[in-house]
Amino acid sequence: MKYTHTNLVARDWRRLADFYIKVFGCTPVPPERDLSGDWLDKATSLQDAHIRGVHLRLPGHGDAGPTLEVFQYDEDTEAETPAPNRPGYGHIAFAVEDVEAVKEAVLALGGGTVGEVVKVDLPGVGRLEFAYMRDPEGNVIEIQRLASTPSA
């Protein structure tokens, strides 16, 4: 068994994909998708479903690593703004070298903050610096740096 991808439904898939490419170094995996048909209607239980988007290779896993699938439906359903404590998928996380620099990049490209940058010593884990941020569509992203590892 192998993990393959996480799907992120976007309001504007090109803008959101560009954000993840520029901030986190994700790379597009061709081809771009333009999907429709009876098979998709059956799979999604939607009538006349039409999806456009792209898979983005996540950094740090090589050419065969998992992807972030950024898809946009022609017709979407409004949802509540994601929150860190809402049941279901909460956030995706990226290990970064400089939390403050990535925070500024997120903000510069239309993202936002959820809370503050926090530094904490976690027993058995080490010194963790992290922040919860939002991408331009409000999805929660964790940026983190494990500054040290615990001693054995």
Buried (B, 14 or more C-beta within 10 A) or exposed (E): EEEEBEBBBBEEBBBBBBBBBEBBBBEBBEEEBEBEEEEBBEEEEBEEBBBBBBBBBBBEEEEEBBBBBBBBBEEEEEEEEBEEEEEEEBBBEBEBEEBEEBBEBBBEBBBEEBEEBEEEEEEEEBBBBBBBBBBBBBBBBBBBBBEEEEEE
